[in-house]
């Protein structure tokens, strides 16, 4: 028998240990320079990919926005078919001084009532479907159950006030304390300058809704907008000037008139 302290045994043991280390994949760690290079390359690639990913997300939201307006178009068609081609009434256009900047309004802050007071002091019950008179404009589609999905009234790209998350409770509440707005701008039931009634019989010649035009913060997409026409079609309109004009509206001395002119131009476009 050979002794364990035999030099040849010690050398053989060391050789076996080294072989096992290589076999199990043992290796030296990364140097600091290598780590910095890897982090730098990763950061550069991420910086190159982020704009592309943001563009993809925005394109997806643009499609969802158009889909929501298309759903509203279907609801308007059903509403109109039941009412001799009449469009949902926007009360802002029936006032002595029409205010087209408020055509995103879907519900007023008035309290709903279930009775009406007569001249002789008596009261009369109001039919349940008519009790809540707070709904207005596109909100009438929700009131009469032509479109029960409140998210359909909002653009997923919207970044200003009156988001769906912020306003969700006001759609289901019996009474609300402040006006409720959609992200979409509704053209209304009539031409507020000529007084002429608008009808779905005009088909693609009329614009029904667009993305928000109330202010630059409501202009959701920045480089254009979706518009719904009377024939139910939705088209993307490339127009980089609208947002700039909305900026001028808020800064100009004649802001109200400029704003009205801008909205009228958008809704009158053939």
Secondary structure, DSSP 8 states (H G I E B T S, - for coil): ---TT-HHHHHHHHHHHHHHHHHTT------HHHHHHHHHHHHHHHHHHHHHHHHHHHHHHHHHHHHHHHHHHHHHHHHHHTTTTB----GGGSSSS--GGGTTEEE-S----SEEE-TTS-EEE--HHHH---B-TTHHHHHTTS---GGGGS-TT--SSS-HHHHHHHHH-SS-SS-EE-SEEE--SB-TTT--B-BGGGGGGSEEEEE--SSTTT--SSSEEEEEETTS-EEEEE-THHHHHHHHHHHSTTHHHHHHHHHHHHHH--
